[in-house]
Amino acid sequence: MHDLLTRWENIGVSKKIISIFDRGYCSRENLRLLCKNKHHFIMAAKTDHSFIRDAIEDNLPAFWDMTNNVRGHNLTAVQTQVTIPGTKEDPKSCSVWVYIYYSLAVANNEQDKFLSDLVTFEEDWINGLASPDSKLLRFYETPDSEPGKKPLIRNNDAVNEKVRYMGFFSMISDRKLESKEILEIYRTRDCIEKCFGVIKTDVGFTTTRGHSDVSVNGRLLLAFIAATIVSWLIKAMSVEVKIGKKSYAPLLDEYSLMELLEDVGQIRFYSSSTGKVWLGEILGRHRLVFERLGLENCLLNPAMYK
């Protein structure tokens, strides 16, 4: 985190933006560092942090109050201000906003899976198939024998504590916003990650080697242009289209993206020294693919490639 903060100014990142961090960055030290440097941020947080659990317990009835419903997300949410104490080295404390969300549907699914896992583990234990090093053993009294000899005894206090916080997740920010706005800003992170995933996989941009900043910036620009085209192609391949009186299912039902690109990659483009431009032989199936993508003009007017 400290290394990141020192680099932001060097690359011209303004402190007025909101930086988004996943929960792997959530620590009291990092929160104090962000507040000290006056950076706006939204950070996911695990519910096992003591100050998060205290906030949940202090506001527990509010999560079943529909006045706290987050419209369009099937969630309830509560926001509260928390003080992160300082340290001996840096005694100054900082104040952050904690946004806690609860999903009844997620809680039910997590609880069903957890209890089902316990039942399966207990059956495996009595049959001598369970591992004596399993993490699930923390939900039982310490066994006095090896698997296959005696049944396990559940530690109900440990089980209750685990189940109690299912369905909850939280965010931390230096800013006081609506719970819905915080959630939607954080979820844009998924779009950003998918964009870079497209650049690394579909576009094949795995390194940024270059002899100059201009060269690297040029490659980055081309990579993002290619990623934009790929994203458009995936969207166009995902919809049903009608050509004349006939309807066609989405192209993704017939091709993956790479299969489509390899197939139409058989089409050859030619140009002469006089500036004449034309396309080589085009199969009927290729014409149909271009029509289903709404790109039939690319075949009718090859001069547009000049």
Secondary structure, 3 states (H helix, E strand, C coil): CHHHHHHHHHCCCCCCCEEEECHHHCCHHHHHHHHHCCCEEEEEECCCCHHHHHHHHHCHHHHHCHHHEECCCCEEEEEEEEEECCCCCCCCCEEEEEEEEECHHHHHHHHHHHHHHHHHHHHHHHCCCCCCCCHHHHHECCCCCCCCCCCCCECHHHHHHHHHCCCEEEEEECCCCCHHHHHHHHHHHHHHHHHHHHHHCCCCCCCCCCCCHHHHHHHHHHHHHHHHHHHHHHHHHCCCEEECCEEECCHHHCCCHHHHHHHHCCCCEEECCCCCEEECCCCHHHHHHHHHCCCHHHHHCHHHHC
